[in-house]
Amino acid sequence: MAYAGSVRPSPWKVPALVDLPLLKLILQILLAVFSLLAIMLVLLHKGRGGGLSDMFGGGVSSSASASGVAERNLNRLTVTVAVLWGASCVGLGVLERFL
């Protein structure tokens, strides 16, 4: 079958389902958001004595400290954000390298 004025398309080429510059922009925005969230969540952790957390009042021991459940949930949220940050870094790297 002849195509008028065009080159015959390759049967092995898969049409792009996603606009790659848009995907790259979305991953960059997600990376920035996850970076800021990770910084904020790490600063919210209870200080273990000395360091940056003392500057923000973390060194003051009070009876109104966070419960064990709140600290565990903060740990889970911090790990989740860190994993998502890593996944967005890997996604950007794969996008730049192979696509």
Residue pairs with C-beta under 8 A, 6 or more apart in sequence:
20 95
20 99
23 95
24 92
24 95
24 96
27 88
27 91
27 92
27 95
28 92
30 84
30 88
31 85
31 88
31 89
31 92
34 81
34 84
34 85
34 88
35 85
37 81
38 78
38 81
38 82
38 85
41 74
41 77
41 78
41 81
42 78
43 52
43 53
43 56
44 74
45 53
45 71
45 74
45 75
45 78
46 53
46 58
46 65
46 66
46 71
47 53
47 54
47 58
47 59
49 59
50 59
53 59
66 74
